[in-house]
Amino acid sequence: MICPFLKVNHLVQPIFTEPKKIATGEQFVIAAFAMAEQAYRETLEQTTLADILYNAFETKDIQQYNWNAHRR
């Protein structure tokens, strides 16, 4: 499912300022979309993907995400 509210804006920038703290690009994208879908289901609000990613990075959730749960 692709969330209808996906929109990239300036909030994505801070996520990439410290690349050593995040996983590989593929893992990051998988986690980001999983988190976006979960947030959408929980809140049913118009939230941008950038907001979710920024919040996940700031709270370190993205770094503790279970990468293996979403591997193909």
C-alpha positions as CSV (number, residue, x, y, z in Angstrom):
1,M,0.0,0.0,0.0
2,I,1.3,3.5,-0.9
3,C,0.0,6.0,1.6
4,P,-2.1,8.8,0.0
5,F,-0.3,11.5,2.1
6,L,3.3,11.0,1.0
7,K,4.9,14.3,0.4
8,V,8.6,15.1,0.6
9,N,9.6,18.5,2.1
10,H,12.4,20.2,3.9
11,L,12.1,18.1,7.0
12,V,13.8,15.1,5.3
13,Q,17.1,17.0,5.1
14,P,18.1,16.5,8.8
15,I,17.8,12.8,8.5
16,F,20.7,12.5,6.2
17,T,23.1,14.8,8.1
18,E,24.4,11.9,10.2
19,P,24.4,8.9,7.9
20,K,26.5,6.8,10.3
21,K,23.5,6.6,12.6
22,I,21.1,5.0,10.2
23,A,21.0,1.7,8.4
24,T,21.5,1.0,4.7
25,G,19.3,2.8,2.2
26,E,17.1,-0.3,1.5
27,Q,16.5,-0.9,5.3
28,F,15.8,2.8,5.8
29,V,13.2,2.9,3.1
30,I,11.5,-0.3,4.3
31,A,11.4,1.0,7.8
32,A,10.2,4.4,6.7
33,F,7.3,3.0,4.8
34,A,6.4,0.6,7.5
35,M,6.4,3.4,10.1
36,A,4.4,5.6,7.7
37,E,1.7,3.0,7.2
38,Q,1.6,2.2,10.9
39,A,1.2,5.9,11.8
40,Y,-1.4,6.4,9.1
41,R,-3.5,3.5,10.5
42,E,-3.1,4.7,14.1
43,T,-3.9,8.3,13.6
44,L,-5.8,8.5,10.4
45,E,-4.6,12.1,10.1
46,Q,-2.9,13.9,7.2
47,T,0.7,13.4,8.2
48,T,3.6,13.7,5.7
49,L,6.2,11.0,5.3
50,A,8.8,13.6,6.0
51,D,7.2,14.3,9.4
52,I,7.2,10.7,10.3
53,L,10.8,10.2,9.2
54,Y,11.9,13.3,11.1
55,N,10.2,12.2,14.3
56,A,11.5,8.6,14.0
57,F,15.0,9.9,13.6
58,E,14.8,12.3,16.5
59,T,13.4,9.7,18.8
60,K,15.9,7.0,17.6
61,D,13.0,4.7,16.7
62,I,14.4,4.2,13.2
63,Q,17.7,3.0,14.7
64,Q,16.0,0.4,16.9
65,Y,13.6,-0.9,14.2
66,N,13.5,-4.6,13.6
67,W,15.0,-4.8,10.2
68,N,14.6,-8.6,9.8
69,A,10.8,-8.4,10.2
70,H,10.5,-6.7,6.8
71,R,13.0,-8.6,4.7
72,R,11.7,-10.4,1.6
